[in-house]
Amino acid sequence: MPHAYDYDVIVIGSGPGGEGAAMGLVKGGARVAVIERYHNIGGGCTHWGTIPSKALRHAVSRIIEFNQNPLYSDHTRLLRSSFADILNHTENVISQQTRMREGFYERNRCELFQGDANFIDANTIEIESHDGTRERLTAEKFVISCGSRPYHPADVDFTHPRIYDSDSILNLHHEPDHVIIYGAGVIGCEYASIFRGLNVKVDLVNTRDRLLAFLDQEMSDSLSYHFWNSGVVIRHNEEFEKIEGMDDGVILHLKSGKKVKADCLLFANGRTGNTDTLTLDKVGLEVDSRGLLKVNSMYQTAQPHIYAVGDVIGYPSLASAAYDQGRIAAQAIMKGEATAHLIEDIPTGIYTIPEISSVGKTEQQLTAMKVPYEVGRAQFKHLARAQIVGMNIGSLKILFHRETKEILGIHCFGERAAEIIHIGQAIMEQKNGGNTIEYFVNTTFNYPTMAEAYRVAALNGLNRLF
Ligand SMILES: Cc1cc2nc3c(=O)[nH]c(=O)nc-3n(C[C@H](O)[C@H](O)[C@H](O)COP(=O)(O)OP(=O)(O)OC[C@H]3O[C@@H](n4cnc5c(N)ncnc54)[C@H](O)[C@@H]3O)c2cc1C
């Protein structure tokens, strides 16, 4: 019997959200087309978001490690690299990732189309290629996974060669001595670490009263301290009045009357969903003021045959979550319902230098909820493995219920925090009484390891009980 539509499902965007959905759908037997406007697949995640920023950060942290390690460096042989130098490393990682992801689509016979997608009617998409040619495809269902882009306020001139956003910063090829980073969210803080690690002066301008206010306060205070200690100038509670581009730099005029001058400015304050060119009005869908779509628990928009996943639906706006949302939407499309759900406690990995990671509640949340919790702490400097590898900066904090001993939150600061957190997360997810801090004192850890921080923190916490 001929098919009524060209495809069962069309997926718009090939980032983690689109890939998760497309792979789930083809493995379930659906005929799937993926449309990507960029000349390579992988999404913002691979080309201008997660992967490049993490590759840059890795290169910088190895330079710092080398320069601080007396085994390699005796201060007469300091390793120096510019942003442009380490960009090369990033490009290698991006091409490895792109090749690998192309293989997923090829192996699974998932058709890829290159061009800009927009809706013509409820079941038809038009693809406009870069050469201006247009093609129409029809499908029964759709997954919108078009991601987000940096927010551009109308009064900031992003065409100025010294004013960057988190996408265009990857085209920075001059060597700044001084950078202003406007916006101290995760992206702003990560880039502050990268530039400071390259010995560039950094002014980090925060529109809020503390860094990364969603974190446990101790973690955010530790980051502030380490930024301060490494020479980053943090300015809290500031808003820009005007950003003035000049031939040799930028002057940031703040509403508080201050002025800051630097060689360039990275504007990292907010993001907008990539929905403006999708002509969603033709399918009766509306977005909010940030270009985001609303979905239900199965990632269906107000039009039940159109699903949306990833950054375009807002929180948590993480590659990790986008991929899972795509898989869940695919299950909902194939089976009519999704048995899988995004986990409640999504871990946070922040790749500053030092790294921060957490899962579960913060002390501030537990106090507000009047939960009688206790704290177990381990300092990295007391762990044999940390001493051996020179990872003395850092700590692990476990928050647990003082009566049931249930683990309520884990917060880690220091190198490899984003990996270390998953040990605790696995225990937190145990059901039927399996999630208690006692696990960490009743098990045997490899020695010496960073994982041993859990045993030290658990003993420390349990010793506080009376
Ligand atoms: C600097 C930075 C660092 C980050 N670091 C991390 C991190 O460490 N960990 C983490 O989990 N997350 C991180 N993120 C967030 C992460 O990158 C996003 O959450 C993730 O990429 C979202 O995936 P997505 O599939 O929704 O969108 P994207 O990855 O943005 O992919 C969307 C794709 O859709 C395409 N597209 C858009 N509109 C159309 C259209 N009309 N037609 C055809 N194609 C279209 C785009 O070209 C793009 O390729 C970071 C983001 C940034 C900017």
The ligand as a MOL file (V3000), in Angstrom:
LIG
                    3D

  0  0  0     0  0            999 V3000
M  V30 BEGIN CTAB
M  V30 COUNTS 53 58 0 0 0
M  V30 BEGIN ATOM
M  V30 1 C 29.1910 27.5210 24.9920 0
M  V30 2 C 28.2380 26.4300 25.3770 0
M  V30 3 C 28.6520 25.4130 26.2290 0
M  V30 4 C 27.7930 24.3890 26.5780 0
M  V30 5 N 28.2310 23.3990 27.4130 0
M  V30 6 C 27.4220 22.3710 27.7330 0
M  V30 7 C 27.8840 21.2980 28.5470 0
M  V30 8 O 29.0270 21.3010 28.9940 0
M  V30 9 N 27.0500 20.2680 28.8130 0
M  V30 10 C 25.7690 20.2300 28.3220 0
M  V30 11 O 25.0510 19.2450 28.6000 0
M  V30 12 N 25.2870 21.2320 27.5580 0
M  V30 13 C 26.0800 22.2990 27.2550 0
M  V30 14 N 25.6240 23.3140 26.4550 0
M  V30 15 C 24.2330 23.2660 25.9810 0
M  V30 16 C 24.0810 22.3230 24.7960 0
M  V30 17 O 24.9920 22.6600 23.7760 0
M  V30 18 C 22.6560 22.4050 24.3050 0
M  V30 19 O 21.7800 22.1650 25.3870 0
M  V30 20 C 22.4020 21.3720 23.2130 0
M  V30 21 O 23.2120 21.6140 22.0990 0
M  V30 22 C 20.9320 21.4190 22.8100 0
M  V30 23 O 20.7110 20.4550 21.8350 0
M  V30 24 P 19.5810 20.6630 20.7450 0
M  V30 25 O 19.5340 19.3940 19.9650 0
M  V30 26 O 18.3470 21.1600 21.3680 0
M  V30 27 O 20.1090 21.8790 19.8370 0
M  V30 28 P 21.4540 22.1330 19.0300 0
M  V30 29 O 22.5710 21.2870 19.4880 0
M  V30 30 O 21.6530 23.6000 19.0480 0
M  V30 31 O 21.0970 21.6990 17.5410 0
M  V30 32 C 20.0810 22.3530 16.8370 0
M  V30 33 C 20.3570 22.2080 15.3440 0
M  V30 34 O 19.1940 22.6240 14.6190 0
M  V30 35 C 19.6260 23.2960 13.4440 0
M  V30 36 N 18.5140 24.1590 13.0020 0
M  V30 37 C 17.9870 25.2310 13.6340 0
M  V30 38 N 16.9570 25.7280 12.9570 0
M  V30 39 C 16.8340 24.9710 11.8300 0
M  V30 40 C 15.9510 25.0010 10.7160 0
M  V30 41 N 14.9770 25.9180 10.6060 0
M  V30 42 N 16.1240 24.0790 9.7650 0
M  V30 43 C 17.1160 23.1320 9.8290 0
M  V30 44 N 17.9670 23.0560 10.8680 0
M  V30 45 C 17.8250 23.9680 11.8600 0
M  V30 46 C 20.8480 24.0930 13.9080 0
M  V30 47 O 21.6680 24.4180 12.8040 0
M  V30 48 C 21.5010 23.0950 14.8610 0
M  V30 49 O 22.4460 22.3160 14.1810 0
M  V30 50 C 26.4650 24.3720 26.0800 0
M  V30 51 C 26.0330 25.3850 25.2170 0
M  V30 52 C 26.9050 26.4000 24.8620 0
M  V30 53 C 26.4230 27.4790 23.9250 0
M  V30 END ATOM
M  V30 BEGIN BOND
M  V30 1 1 1 2
M  V30 2 1 2 3
M  V30 3 2 2 52
M  V30 4 2 3 4
M  V30 5 1 4 5
M  V30 6 1 4 50
M  V30 7 2 5 6
M  V30 8 1 6 7
M  V30 9 1 6 13
M  V30 10 2 7 8
M  V30 11 1 7 9
M  V30 12 1 9 10
M  V30 13 2 10 11
M  V30 14 1 10 12
M  V30 15 2 12 13
M  V30 16 1 13 14
M  V30 17 1 14 15
M  V30 18 1 14 50
M  V30 19 1 15 16
M  V30 20 1 16 17
M  V30 21 1 16 18
M  V30 22 1 18 19
M  V30 23 1 18 20
M  V30 24 1 20 21
M  V30 25 1 20 22
M  V30 26 1 22 23
M  V30 27 1 23 24
M  V30 28 2 24 25
M  V30 29 1 24 26
M  V30 30 1 24 27
M  V30 31 1 27 28
M  V30 32 2 28 29
M  V30 33 1 28 30
M  V30 34 1 28 31
M  V30 35 1 31 32
M  V30 36 1 32 33
M  V30 37 1 33 34
M  V30 38 1 33 48
M  V30 39 1 34 35
M  V30 40 1 35 36
M  V30 41 1 35 46
M  V30 42 1 36 37
M  V30 43 1 36 45
M  V30 44 2 37 38
M  V30 45 1 38 39
M  V30 46 1 39 40
M  V30 47 2 39 45
M  V30 48 1 40 41
M  V30 49 2 40 42
M  V30 50 1 42 43
M  V30 51 2 43 44
M  V30 52 1 44 45
M  V30 53 1 46 47
M  V30 54 1 46 48
M  V30 55 1 48 49
M  V30 56 2 50 51
M  V30 57 1 51 52
M  V30 58 1 52 53
M  V30 END BOND
M  V30 END CTAB
M  END
